[in-house]
């Protein structure tokens, strides 16, 4: 894109919400996060491919299998996270990024900084979690 950002740029409440600089800032933040996840994922795959040795001791073998299982579960969570990052990037493109899916109100910059894939405002997220908890307690 043609949008230039200063190295120390951080979105502020004083500028128009989701202006082109803000969108570019979050696009770059999401892209960097995705690249980090993919790099870690590739390192895990290389590690799993390199470490194909069989442990003679049953306790060592169990420990190795537990470690592999944990790594694969982590990678699966990260795969799902990449899908959420991709969805956030699409929302940047279509202009809906930064707005609560439930209320249409802007999501706070603090929340987007902490969780750039957020789709709900804090208030809507809390309502959602309360409903979820109530529903779970009913069953």
FENTASUL-V56833 format. One record per run of one state. SS is the DSSP state (h for helix, s for strand, l for the rest). FROM is the first residue (numbers start at 1). TO is the last residue. If there is no record, write none. Layout:
# FENTASUL-V56833
ss=[SS	SS]
from=[FROM	FROM]
to=[TO	TO]
This chain:
# FENTASUL-V56833
ss=[l	h	l	h	l	s	l	s	l	h	l	h	l]
from=[1	20	51	58	95	99	100	106	107	109	115	122	139]
to=[19	50	57	94	98	99	105	106	108	114	121	138	139]
